[in-house]
Amino acid sequence: RVVADHVRTLSFAIADGAVPSNDGRGYVLRRVLRRAVRYGRQNLGAELGFFAKLVRTLVELMGDTFPELREKEEFVTSIIREEEESFSKTVDKGIVEFKKRCEACTDVFSGEDAHFLYTSMGFPVDLTELMCEERGLKLDMKGFDAKMEEEKELSQAAYLEKMAGGSGKDMRLVAEQTSHLVGKGVDATDDSAKYVWNEDLEGCTVKALFIGRNETEDGIGFVDSISKENGAIGVVLDKTNYYGESGGQTFDIGSIKTSSGATIQINNTQIYGSFVLHLGEVTEGSVTVGDAATCCVDYVRRAPIAANHTMTHILNFALKDVLVTKSTEDQHGVTVDQKGSLVDENKLRFDFSWNGPLTAEQLAAVEQICVGQINSAIPVDNFVAPLDAAQKISSLRAVFGEVYPDPVRVVAVSPTPITSILENPQDGQWNSYSVEFCGGTHLKNTSEAEGFVLLSEEGIAKGVRRITGVTMKDAAIATAAAAEFEAKVTEAGKLDGLELEAQVKLLTVELEGLSISAAKKMQLREAIGAFGKQVVAWKKKHAAEQTSKVCDQVVEAAGSTEGNKVVVRCDFGLDGKVAKAVTTAYGKKIKDKALFLVSADESADSFLVIAFAPKGMKDVDCKAWVSAATEGTGGKGGGKKDSAQSRVPGVGSIGGVLEKARSF
């Protein structure tokens, strides 16, 4: 009943468009599935994959009444199968570890153990609690929560260190600080000038100076004046052109200069409530509340940030265009939704929902759209519009679950101004362009991005993929590196044999370390792989030829040798496969003479010794023969009476080994 109820719930929910994930309704579904799988595997002894197979039965029973189940059976099954397989790897290890830790329990399962299962093995705490109940144990949830809080504090400490710039101070404005500012009559910072480019903002006024929480007698941290001696400081102005870190975009840096001649180097800008806090250090003079100031943003640094942000919007559009809009496959209602982003001066990073890795063709198509929009020099427009009007734009890409302000800032990569788009928001032509709600800084025209390279695409969570890309000079560097490496690959294609094998090894290592287009890297990896197959084919052919040549030599030597033993040197390196093939071929042609074969590799300064007795020969002990001949040489090997071998260091001892072999 448990399993049947759970598979019904999941199948209907997935058919309606919901999918298991790490948040919201998706996490509810994930927990439902995990409970069912755990119950079936542990309590019913079911095999891996049992749960997904039940979808077929459900469709047979209810498909006529609910036709959407029949229509999406394949999709529902694939989602459940993938989730089940993924969780089964976790649940099997988790159950083993749980049972092991239960042995030391009496009445309570420790929170520390539950925390270990959760953080180290990915075992959900709600399942741990359920399994504890089944065993009559109580889970120490307080202990578990305490361990989770401890992790949170460690993460918070790392964040504080970032904010403090290595000073060891707590430079956050929390409720205590912001309420203090409000109480002192400090108005919200006007940061509307952050969208202005290449202009210093004059006429600012210093409204508050902050040296860190618990750095003053009252613990709040505000002072009337600051200087070099204060180290890390924060400045609140009445207005600013600095962009405070938000919306996935990194902060601006630069300097603030006061009318008294003081200079503050700004290395971080954060937003707390309605206040913008400029973090940095005084490098010259002293600053007092009430001083007039000029904000000087580092626009050279901001330029690649803006390029990366604008291209993140275009990337979002391109992904939907390639994976959904123009896809020839039925996506069963699955779409590309933004799950997070980060843009700074070095790169752009975009997280999105998708159920598997992108192919080389899809990556190339996405990259081509991005580059195409740069080459088309499309204007980038922004406009603050009423929220209800903006939400009617047909091509709008908004983050699911995000609460947007009213009015909202709209950013469109489109030759048509946003005001015109708003006049006819449902026009299908807007679907050819990126339109998003965004408060970040952007380019004026896509051509300013100069170039775009999609460096990597990877999975970071179940159903969530991450793309990293670069623009401007970093894109040019990546493109040049790809071209240079491709030329090396082309040259390698002119080689064969051992030379090609050496190049394949070098190129394989070098390729993995390159920061180039992911699609190009896949293409080059495929080309190098083809070379590798050529090398394998050459080796097989060469080995066959070598085997035939060596075999002819040893058979000829056997024909001209008296007695029941043949001792011969024939160099083919240290390849054991060739040696095996030679002795096999020799045994088919020579029935009455045992073979002692030596093959040297001068470059490795060692040689191979092989002794072989054809079937039926009883009077020669090959193992003893090799042992006697290589005695005192440091050779290592072994074997049996009819076949033995040894690898001996130092080719200088070959003469002595051959002499001993002949006299054995």
SULQUIWO-V541499 format. One record per residue. N is the residue number from 0. SS is DSSP state (H for helix, E for strand, L for the rest). PHI is phi in degrees with one decimal (NA if undefined). PSI is psi in whole degrees, -180 to 180 (NA if undefined). Layout:
# SULQUIWO-V541499
n=(N;N)
ss=(SS;SS)
phi=(PHI;PHI)
psi=(PSI;PSI)
This chain:
# SULQUIWO-V541499
n=(0;1;2;3;4;5;6;7;8;9;10;11;12;13;14;15;16;17;18;19;20;21;22;23;24;25;26;27;28;29;30;31;32;33;34;35;36;37;38;39;40;41;42;43;44;45;46;47;48;49;50;51;52;53;54;55;56;57;58;59;60;61;62;63;64;65;66;67;68;69;70;71;72;73;74;75;76;77;78;79;80;81;82;83;84;85;86;87;88;89;90;91;92;93;94;95;96;97;98;99;100;101;102;103;104;105;106;107;108;109;110;111;112;113;114;115;116;117;118;119;120;121;122;123;124;125;126;127;128;129;130;131;132;133;134;135;136;137;138;139;140;141;142;143;144;145;146;147;148;149;150;151;152;153;154;155;156;157;158;159;160;161;162;163;164;165;166;167;168;169;170;171;172;173;174;175;176;177;178;179;180;181;182;183;184;185;186;187;188;189;190;191;192;193;194;195;196;197;198;199;200;201;202;203;204;205;206;207;208;209;210;211;212;213;214;215;216;217;218;219;220;221;222;223;224;225;226;227;228;229;230;231;232;233;234;235;236;237;238;239;240;241;242;243;244;245;246;247;248;249;250;251;252;253;254;255;256;257;258;259;260;261;262;263;264;265;266;267;268;269;270;271;272;273;274;275;276;277;278;279;280;281;282;283;284;285;286;287;288;289;290;291;292;293;294;295;296;297;298;299;300;301;302;303;304;305;306;307;308;309;310;311;312;313;314;315;316;317;318;319;320;321;322;323;324;325;326;327;328;329;330;331;332;333;334;335;336;337;338;339;340;341;342;343;344;345;346;347;348;349;350;351;352;353;354;355;356;357;358;359;360;361;362;363;364;365;366;367;368;369;370;371;372;373;374;375;376;377;378;379;380;381;382;383;384;385;386;387;388;389;390;391;392;393;394;395;396;397;398;399;400;401;402;403;404;405;406;407;408;409;410;411;412;413;414;415;416;417;418;419;420;421;422;423;424;425;426;427;428;429;430;431;432;433;434;435;436;437;438;439;440;441;442;443;444;445;446;447;448;449;450;451;452;453;454;455;456;457;458;459;460;461;462;463;464;465;466;467;468;469;470;471;472;473;474;475;476;477;478;479;480;481;482;483;484;485;486;487;488;489;490;491;492;493;494;495;496;497;498;499;500;501;502;503;504;505;506;507;508;509;510;511;512;513;514;515;516;517;518;519;520;521;522;523;524;525;526;527;528;529;530;531;532;533;534;535;536;537;538;539;540;541;542;543;544;545;546;547;548;549;550;551;552;553;554;555;556;557;558;559;560;561;562;563;564;565;566;567;568;569;570;571;572;573;574;575;576;577;578;579;580;581;582;583;584;585;586;587;588;589;590;591;592;593;594;595;596;597;598;599;600;601;602;603;604;605;606;607;608;609;610;611;612;613;614;615;616;617;618;619;620;621;622;623;624;625;626;627;628;629;630;631;632;633;634;635;636;637;638;639;640;641;642;643;644;645;646;647;648;649;650;651;652;653;654;655;656;657;658;659;660;661;662;663)
ss=(L;H;H;H;H;H;H;H;H;H;H;H;H;H;H;L;L;L;L;L;L;L;L;H;H;H;H;H;H;H;H;H;H;H;H;H;H;H;H;H;H;H;H;L;L;L;L;L;L;H;H;H;H;H;H;H;H;H;H;H;H;H;L;L;L;L;H;H;H;H;H;L;H;H;H;H;H;H;H;H;H;H;H;H;H;H;H;H;H;H;H;H;H;H;H;H;H;H;H;H;H;H;L;L;L;L;L;E;E;L;H;H;H;H;H;H;H;H;H;H;H;L;L;L;H;H;H;H;H;H;H;H;H;H;L;L;L;E;E;L;H;H;H;H;H;H;H;H;H;H;H;H;H;H;H;H;H;H;H;H;H;H;H;H;L;L;L;L;L;L;L;L;L;L;H;H;H;H;H;H;H;H;H;L;L;L;L;L;L;E;L;H;H;H;H;L;L;L;L;L;E;E;E;E;E;E;E;E;E;E;L;L;L;L;L;L;L;L;L;L;L;E;E;L;E;E;L;H;H;H;L;E;E;E;E;E;E;L;E;L;L;L;L;L;L;E;L;L;E;L;L;L;L;E;E;E;E;E;L;L;L;L;E;E;E;E;E;E;E;E;E;E;L;L;E;E;E;E;E;E;E;E;E;E;L;L;E;E;L;L;L;E;E;E;E;E;E;L;H;H;H;H;H;H;H;H;H;H;H;H;H;H;H;H;H;H;H;H;H;H;H;H;H;H;H;L;L;L;L;L;L;L;L;L;L;L;L;E;E;E;E;E;E;L;L;L;L;E;E;E;E;E;E;L;L;L;L;L;L;H;H;H;H;H;H;H;H;H;H;H;H;H;H;H;H;L;L;L;E;E;E;E;E;E;E;L;H;H;H;H;L;L;L;L;L;E;E;L;L;L;L;L;L;L;L;L;L;E;E;E;E;E;E;L;L;L;L;H;H;H;H;H;H;L;L;L;L;H;H;H;H;H;L;E;E;E;E;L;L;L;L;L;L;L;E;H;H;H;H;L;L;E;E;E;E;E;E;E;E;E;E;L;L;E;E;E;E;E;E;E;E;H;H;H;H;H;H;H;H;H;H;H;H;H;H;H;H;H;H;H;H;H;L;L;L;L;H;H;H;H;H;H;H;H;H;H;H;H;H;H;H;H;L;L;L;L;L;H;H;H;H;H;H;H;H;H;H;H;H;H;H;H;H;H;H;H;H;H;H;H;H;H;H;H;H;H;H;H;H;H;H;H;H;H;H;H;H;H;H;L;L;L;L;L;E;E;E;E;E;L;L;L;L;L;L;H;H;H;H;H;H;H;H;H;H;H;H;H;H;L;L;L;L;E;E;E;E;E;E;E;E;H;H;H;L;E;E;E;E;E;E;E;L;L;L;L;L;L;L;L;L;H;H;H;H;H;H;H;H;L;L;L;L;L;L;E;E;E;E;L;L;L;E;E;E;E;E;E;E;L;H;H;H;H;H;H;H;H;H;H;H;H;H;L)
phi=(NA;-59.1;-66.0;-62.6;-63.1;-69.7;-69.5;-63.7;-56.3;-65.4;-62.2;-66.8;-64.9;-67.3;-63.3;-83.6;112.3;-84.4;-137.0;-60.3;-157.1;-97.3;-145.7;56.6;-63.4;-62.0;-72.8;-60.8;-63.1;-61.5;-67.8;-60.7;-63.2;-64.6;-63.9;-65.7;-64.5;-61.1;-62.6;-65.9;-70.9;-86.8;-92.2;-106.2;68.0;-72.8;-85.7;-57.8;96.6;-62.4;-69.7;-63.4;-66.9;-74.2;-60.7;-58.8;-64.7;-60.8;-63.4;-62.3;-80.3;-124.6;-62.9;-70.6;-76.6;-121.6;-59.6;-63.7;-65.0;-67.3;-64.0;-110.6;-56.3;-61.7;-65.7;-59.7;-61.3;-64.9;-64.9;-65.7;-61.4;-63.0;-64.5;-64.7;-63.9;-63.3;-73.2;-61.0;-63.2;-76.4;-66.5;-62.3;-66.8;-64.1;-65.3;-60.6;-67.0;-61.0;-61.8;-61.6;-76.9;-68.2;-60.4;-91.4;-94.9;-110.6;-117.5;-124.5;-93.8;-65.8;-64.2;-65.1;-66.4;-63.1;-65.4;-61.5;-60.0;-73.9;-83.2;-91.9;-121.9;68.0;-90.1;-59.7;-67.7;-67.2;-73.4;-59.4;-62.6;-63.9;-68.1;-63.3;-60.1;-64.6;-99.4;75.4;-103.1;-110.0;-83.6;-78.3;-66.4;-63.4;-65.1;-62.9;-61.7;-64.9;-66.8;-66.1;-65.4;-63.0;-63.0;-62.0;-66.2;-63.8;-64.7;-64.4;-63.4;-64.7;-65.5;-61.7;-62.2;-63.6;-65.9;-81.4;61.4;84.3;-83.3;84.3;-86.8;-95.7;-100.9;-86.7;-101.9;-97.7;-53.9;-60.5;-74.6;-66.8;-68.6;-61.7;-63.7;-62.1;-64.0;-86.0;79.9;-78.6;-77.0;-57.4;-71.1;-85.6;-109.1;-62.0;-74.6;-65.9;-90.2;-86.6;-112.6;56.6;-138.0;-70.9;-98.1;-94.1;75.6;-83.2;-127.8;-72.8;-101.1;-158.1;-124.7;-123.1;-114.9;119.2;-64.1;65.4;-99.0;-123.7;-59.7;-81.4;80.1;-78.0;107.6;-94.1;-132.7;-86.8;-148.9;-139.6;-151.4;-54.9;-61.5;-78.4;66.6;-66.2;-137.5;-131.0;-125.1;-110.1;-110.2;-74.0;-150.1;-154.5;-109.8;-80.7;-92.8;-80.9;-53.5;-173.0;58.5;84.1;-101.1;-69.8;-82.0;-84.8;-127.3;156.6;-148.8;-125.7;-116.7;-101.9;-65.1;-83.8;97.8;-78.5;-130.9;-115.8;-85.7;-96.0;-118.0;-164.5;-137.1;-124.6;-111.5;-125.1;61.8;-102.3;-111.9;-100.2;-104.9;-91.5;-103.9;176.0;-142.7;-75.3;-105.7;-154.5;73.1;-134.7;-121.8;-125.3;-55.5;99.7;-62.5;-77.7;-145.0;-123.3;-92.3;-119.1;-77.1;-79.3;-74.3;-63.0;-71.7;-67.3;-55.2;-67.2;-64.1;-63.9;-60.9;-65.9;-70.4;-61.3;-71.0;-65.4;-62.6;-66.5;-61.4;-56.9;-62.6;-63.9;-62.2;-65.1;-62.1;-78.4;-83.1;-119.2;-57.4;-103.0;-72.9;-87.9;-98.1;-74.7;-88.1;52.1;84.8;-75.8;-132.0;-96.1;-116.7;-67.2;-117.2;153.8;-158.8;-147.3;-128.7;-138.1;-76.3;-104.1;-166.0;-123.8;-132.6;-131.2;-103.1;-147.5;-81.5;-166.3;-95.7;-178.6;-65.7;-80.6;-76.9;-59.7;-66.6;-66.7;-61.5;-63.9;-65.9;-63.4;-62.9;-64.6;-62.6;-61.6;-65.2;-61.8;-71.4;-67.1;-65.6;-80.6;49.2;-86.4;-63.8;-113.4;-107.4;-137.9;-158.0;-91.1;-127.8;-57.7;-57.6;-64.4;-70.8;-66.6;-68.5;-85.6;-64.3;-60.7;-95.1;-59.6;-111.7;-112.6;-78.5;-60.6;86.9;-76.9;-98.2;-102.4;-72.5;-128.7;-74.5;-124.4;-86.3;-105.7;-118.1;-126.8;-94.7;-156.7;-71.7;-97.8;-59.5;-61.6;-59.8;-72.4;-62.5;-66.3;-70.1;-140.7;-63.9;-93.3;-62.1;-63.5;-66.9;-69.0;-67.0;-87.8;-135.7;-82.9;-134.4;-141.9;-86.1;-161.6;-107.5;-87.9;-90.7;-134.1;-72.7;-88.7;-150.2;-60.4;-61.7;-67.9;-72.2;69.2;-168.7;-147.1;-132.4;-86.9;-79.7;-155.0;-142.9;-149.6;-89.0;-118.5;-163.9;-61.0;75.7;-126.6;-110.8;-131.6;-113.8;-118.6;-142.3;-136.3;-132.9;49.9;-64.8;-66.2;-67.6;-63.9;-63.6;-64.2;-66.2;-65.1;-63.3;-65.3;-65.0;-64.0;-69.4;-61.0;-63.7;-64.0;-64.8;-60.6;-65.3;-62.6;-63.6;-86.6;-95.7;-152.4;60.9;-65.5;-63.9;-66.5;-59.8;-63.5;-67.8;-60.6;-63.2;-64.8;-66.8;-62.4;-65.6;-64.1;-61.1;-64.3;-92.1;-83.7;-98.9;-134.7;-53.1;-60.5;-65.7;-65.5;-63.3;-61.5;-63.3;-69.2;-62.6;-66.2;-64.1;-66.2;-61.5;-65.8;-62.4;-59.8;-66.8;-61.9;-63.8;-60.9;-63.3;-63.1;-62.6;-62.3;-64.0;-63.7;-64.1;-63.5;-64.3;-65.3;-60.4;-62.1;-66.2;-64.8;-60.7;-60.2;-66.5;-71.8;-67.2;-64.3;-64.6;-64.6;-68.1;-105.8;-113.3;-82.1;88.4;-106.7;-134.1;-121.1;-116.3;-147.3;-109.0;-148.8;-79.5;-135.3;88.4;-114.9;-75.6;-64.5;-67.3;-63.4;-58.5;-64.0;-64.5;-65.7;-66.3;-64.8;-65.5;-61.7;-64.1;-77.5;-102.9;-114.4;-110.2;-120.3;-137.1;-78.9;-113.2;-120.1;-114.7;-120.2;-132.0;-105.3;-124.2;-59.7;-66.3;-92.1;50.2;-155.6;-144.0;-106.1;-118.7;-129.3;-120.5;-144.7;-116.3;-58.5;-57.0;102.5;-78.2;-111.1;-92.4;-126.3;-97.1;-61.7;-63.5;-68.1;-61.5;-63.9;-62.0;-67.7;-70.6;-102.8;-56.7;82.1;-96.3;83.1;-69.4;-126.3;178.3;174.3;149.4;-127.2;-64.6;-95.8;-162.8;-153.2;-154.0;-154.0;-108.8;-116.5;-79.2;84.0;-67.7;-65.6;-94.7;-60.9;-57.1;-65.4;-64.1;-62.6;-63.5;-65.2;-65.2;-70.1;-92.3;-67.1)
psi=(-41;-51;-43;-44;-41;-39;-32;-50;-50;-45;-45;-41;-45;-38;-28;-3;-7;149;150;138;-167;0;162;-142;-30;-36;-32;-46;-41;-41;-39;-47;-45;-37;-43;-45;-45;-44;-46;-42;-44;-42;-31;-5;27;153;162;131;-2;-36;-44;-32;-20;-16;-40;-44;-42;-43;-41;-37;-36;0;-32;-38;-36;83;-24;-26;-44;-40;-37;22;-47;-43;-47;-44;-44;-40;-47;-41;-45;-45;-41;-45;-42;-46;-31;-35;-37;-46;-38;-48;-39;-41;-42;-47;-38;-48;-40;-43;-23;-26;-29;2;151;-69;-23;134;121;147;-32;-41;-41;-38;-41;-46;-38;-49;-36;-26;-1;25;117;138;-29;-31;-38;-44;-42;-43;-33;-45;-40;-25;4;21;157;131;131;82;-32;-41;-40;-47;-36;-41;-38;-39;-36;-43;-40;-41;-37;-42;-41;-38;-39;-39;-43;-39;-39;-45;-33;-10;32;5;-17;-1;159;103;24;148;102;-169;-39;-42;-44;-36;-33;-44;-43;-42;-28;2;20;122;161;145;130;105;23;-24;-3;-17;-2;142;147;33;129;145;110;169;22;159;134;118;-27;147;130;131;5;148;140;18;-2;169;-39;-5;-9;-40;2;142;170;-26;158;158;-172;-37;-21;-12;-131;130;168;144;132;125;167;-29;158;157;10;142;119;141;122;162;27;-3;136;170;162;155;174;-136;160;128;135;164;-20;-2;3;152;132;124;118;123;4;145;121;155;126;109;-122;13;139;122;118;117;138;-148;146;127;-17;134;-162;155;138;146;134;-13;144;146;159;130;124;95;144;90;-23;-42;-36;-29;-52;-27;-46;-41;-45;-35;-46;-42;-23;-40;-45;-38;-43;-47;-45;-39;-46;-39;-44;-46;-27;-63;-49;10;141;-7;149;117;2;41;-7;137;177;113;139;133;1;161;158;126;131;-165;-11;-25;172;144;129;122;136;158;128;151;14;169;150;146;167;-38;-41;-43;-43;-40;-42;-46;-39;-40;-45;-47;-38;-39;-29;-48;-25;-5;60;134;148;111;152;149;137;118;158;137;-46;-35;-43;-35;-11;-9;125;-35;9;131;102;153;125;130;-8;138;119;149;162;113;168;147;124;133;124;130;89;143;-14;128;151;-34;-38;-37;-41;-24;-30;68;-22;5;129;-21;-22;-17;-11;1;159;128;123;160;129;140;14;176;138;169;166;-26;143;-27;-24;-17;-21;-42;167;134;126;105;-39;157;125;162;136;-14;171;118;11;126;158;131;137;135;169;160;-178;-132;-32;-35;-40;-41;-45;-40;-43;-40;-39;-42;-42;-42;-39;-36;-39;-41;-41;-44;-39;-31;-16;-7;171;177;-141;-32;-43;-40;-43;-41;-37;-44;-46;-46;-36;-46;-45;-40;-43;-24;-2;142;88;178;130;-40;-43;-38;-42;-42;-45;-37;-38;-41;-44;-36;-37;-38;-40;-39;-36;-41;-43;-44;-42;-42;-42;-46;-45;-41;-40;-44;-43;-42;-45;-42;-47;-41;-43;-41;-45;-33;-40;-41;-37;-36;-26;12;132;160;-169;13;142;124;121;146;130;108;120;20;-153;24;108;-29;-41;-44;-43;-43;-38;-47;-35;-47;-39;-43;-26;-25;-34;123;-14;10;129;150;134;108;134;131;125;152;100;-40;-31;-5;49;167;160;136;127;132;137;134;123;156;131;-20;120;-13;6;124;102;-39;-43;-36;-51;-42;-43;-41;-31;8;131;2;-12;14;150;133;-154;-166;-161;-175;-35;-6;129;158;163;147;125;130;146;99;-13;-18;7;-44;-45;-39;-45;-40;-45;-36;-39;-31;2;NA)
